[in-house]
Each structure stands twice: as structure tokens, then as C-alpha cells.
Amino acid sequence: MAGRGTPATALLAKREVTHSVHTYEHDPRAESYGLEAAEAMGVEPARVFKTLLADVDGVLVVGVVPVSAQLDLKALAAAVGGKKGRMAEVAAAERATGYVAGGISPLGQKRLLRTVVDESALGFSTVFCSGGRRGLEVELAPGDLVGLTRGVVASIAV
């Protein structure tokens, strides 16, 4: 693997999960880090997933949705049995995950947060998500992504 490892790549190695690591030159001026990743890797945006943190009834929850879509906060809240969701503060997301915004991975977070993966992920043999820093993506089977995060699958993208 090029560059240093991250908690996400360490988790994949420790659990012996089949995956590929992809790096690209990140442009800090990019408007959408996720769309930048898809373009740089030559992958359709529907297969590249972004990790977003929301506050659902006072509890941080992770939503994993395609970079080509937006997170439906109401659907995310419903998926975890909550009533109301709002995007988490960036500082709170970084503290809880141990990652920097724009490079937050659903894998290897400082503490395991409730995670919901959009059901569209199951339509692909592999999907991409952040490897734990900007310019680093991991490719893995969607079932492995759900299993490693102890997540649930629901329709949370619009």
C-alpha cells in the first residue's frame, strides 16, 4: 500500500477482509471530495460512498450514501428508531471518529457508532469508501462494509 496506513486499512488487514486500496492526488479546492474520488479512479459515482455523521435524537449516527446522492436525515433517523436527525457538527464528527472531515471512513472509527448503509450498495459486487484520509479509498464487498461496521441496510439516500 502506498503511504501510511490508517485505522480503516488496519481493520481490513486484521480481519483479513478482501479489499483493494486506491490512492489519488487530492485537490483541496475540489467542491466534492466524493465526486473527485470517483472521477480520479474512473468509477461511476453510484459505487463510491461517502460517510456522513448525523445527530439523531442526541446520538451520533453514521450514514453511508453514494457520493452522487444526499443523505435523507428523516430516513436515517427512522432506520435507527429515532425521530429527528440533523447533520453533526464537524468537530463532533472528527472527535468521535478520529478522522478529519473529508476523509472520514466508516471503518476503524475511534468508537463504533450506529451505522446505516444505503441499500443501493447491495447492487454492486464491490463499493468504495474512504480509507481514512483524503485521497485514499478502499474497495470492498458491500456485505463486508455492513459487517465490519455492524451496520444496517436501509434506503437513506435521495
Secondary structure, 3 states (H helix, E strand, C coil): CCCCCCHHHHHHHHCCCCEEEEECCCCCCCCCHHHHHHHHHCCCHHHEEEEEEEEECCEEEEEEEECCCCECHHHHHHHCCCCCEEECCHHHHHHHHCCCCCCCCCCCCCCCCEEEEEHHHHHCCCEEEEEEECCEEEEECHHHHHHHHCCEEECCEC
